[in-house]
């Protein structure tokens, strides 16, 4: 996930592209998206297991830190506050209520970023250095 023209926000897309280069794709789909909210229902429907890769800006750890989360780690109660914006947990629960097959397992990888507001097709140096390690970590989980 990410926006390919907003500096570090593109890191999830870059990691996905590197994964695609290193995977036998007959049993694995790699998708890129800059969508969120309701759009996630369509992207996630039909899968048993999903790995989502995105950027995060907590300002609690150094830029380039790689996090691994489960849905339980995010601990959000599914709720619809606005039809324009729903979180991942709510998207999955809504998909289930609509009768769609939604993933039983969701793993999220996020890279701590510095800049997600500047228009650029390059990540900042610390985020760029995190990409190969994130790819390695995710490949280990997939295998």
N, C-alpha and C positions, 0 to 999 in steps of 0.2 A: 504494500500500500504506500501511497505517497504521491506527491506532486512533482513531476519530472523537471519542472522549471523553477523550483524554489529551493535552491542550495541543498541543505541537509535533509529536507523533507523527502528528497528523492532516494534516500538510502535504502528503503525497503525494496524499491523497484530495482536498484542496482544489484542488491543481494539476490533477488529472484532471477535476474538475468545470468548471474554467475552460477547459480544452482542449475539452471537450465543447461548450461554448458557442461556440467559435471554429472548429469543424471541420465540414466536409461529411462526414457520417458514413456515406456509402454504401459506402466502401471501408475504413473504420477502425472498430474496436471500442474503446470506452473502458470499462474495467471497474474497479470499486472492490473492494478486499478488505482484510480485516484478518487474512487467513489467511497462513500461510507453510508451509514444509516440504513434505510430501507433497501438500498441496492445490495447490501451484504446478504440479504435473504436469497436472492437469485444466485449470487456467487457461491454460497455455502451449501445450498440445497443439493441433496443427492450424495453427499460425501460422508464417509464414516469418520474420517480423521482429517484435520486441517491444521496446517501451520501458517500462521499469519506473521508477516514481517513488516515492521513499521518503525517510525521514529518516535522518540519520546523526549520531552523537555522537562525534567524534574528539577534541574539545577541543584540536585543533592549529591551527585557523583560527577566524576570528571567526564568531559565530552569524549565519546567513543566507548563508554561503558556499555556492555551488552547485557541486557536483562532477558530472563526467561520467565514467563508467567503462564498460569492456567487461568481459566475463567474464574475459578474460586479465589485466586489471588487478587483479582480485580474487585471482587465482592461488591458487585452492583446489584441492586434489586431491580428486576425487570419492571420498567414502567415507561409509559409514553407521555412525556411532558409536552412534546411538540411533534407534529407530523413531519416536520422538516429535519429533525435530528433525533436519532435513537442510538443507543450504544450497542456494542457487540452482543452482550448478554440479552438485551431486549430483542434484538434482531433474531437471534437463535430461538428464543422462546416464542416469539410471534410466528416464526416459520413452523414450529411444531404445532402451534394452535391452529394454523392454517392447513394442517395435515401433511406438511412436507417432511421428507426425510432430512433431518438436520444432523450435523456431526455429533458423535458421542464424545469425541475427544478434540479439544481445541488447545493448541499450544501457541503462545504468542512470543515472538522475539522482537525486542525493541532496542534500538541504539540511541543512547543519550546524544542529543544534538546540540549544536551551538546556535545555528541560524536557520530559521524556517520562514523568513520573510523577504530575503533578498532574491531577486530574480537572477538565477545562475544555473547552468547545467553542470556545475562542479560542486562537490562537497568540500567542506572545510577539511584541512589536513588530518585532524584527529578522527573525524568520522570516516574519511577515506581509508585510514589505516585499520579501522575496525572491520571493514568489509570482508577481507579474507578470513579473519577469525570467525566471524558470524557464519560465513559459508561453511567452514569446517565444522562448527558446532552443529549446524542444522543437518549437514550430511551424515554426521554420526547418529543423530536421532532417526533419520530416515532409514539408515541401514539397520 
